[in-house]
Amino acid sequence: MGVEPTGCHYTKDCNVMGEILLSRYDVFKKSMEVAEGAEAKTHITTNLNAYELETHYGGRIRSRLREMFNLISFDHSSADKRKQHKC
């Protein structure tokens, strides 16, 4: 999340990821109304911090992210797992 290009719909710029997240939020809220614990699952990864997410997607999306997601963060000194295993 945060590296996708801006889309275009009839010459109007469109934040596709923002629209996807808003629709997933609607699904998330509806599933919470139906049965506690039967929530919809959405997973994202990003290198952006909270301030960068709000700058890129806006406050509305950032507040939805807080409600929908559990944050798992890694310290800057953590080893990059992509570089440890070579086949």
ZINOR-V51781 format. One record per backbone hydrogen bond with DSSP energy under -0.5 kcal/mol. NH is the residue of the N-H (numbers start at 0). CO is the residue of the C=O. If there is no record, write none. Layout:
BEGIN
nh=NH co=CO
nh=NH co=CO
END
This chain:
BEGIN
nh=6 co=13
nh=8 co=11
nh=11 co=8
nh=12 co=10
nh=13 co=6
nh=15 co=13
nh=18 co=14
nh=19 co=15
nh=20 co=16
nh=21 co=17
nh=22 co=18
nh=23 co=19
nh=24 co=20
nh=25 co=21
nh=26 co=22
nh=27 co=23
nh=28 co=24
nh=29 co=25
nh=30 co=26
nh=31 co=27
nh=32 co=28
nh=33 co=29
nh=34 co=30
nh=37 co=34
nh=52 co=48
nh=53 co=49
nh=54 co=50
nh=55 co=51
nh=56 co=52
nh=57 co=52
nh=57 co=53
nh=61 co=57
nh=62 co=58
nh=63 co=59
nh=64 co=60
nh=65 co=61
nh=66 co=62
nh=67 co=63
nh=68 co=64
nh=70 co=68
nh=72 co=70
nh=77 co=74
nh=80 co=78
nh=82 co=79
nh=83 co=80
nh=84 co=80
nh=85 co=83
END
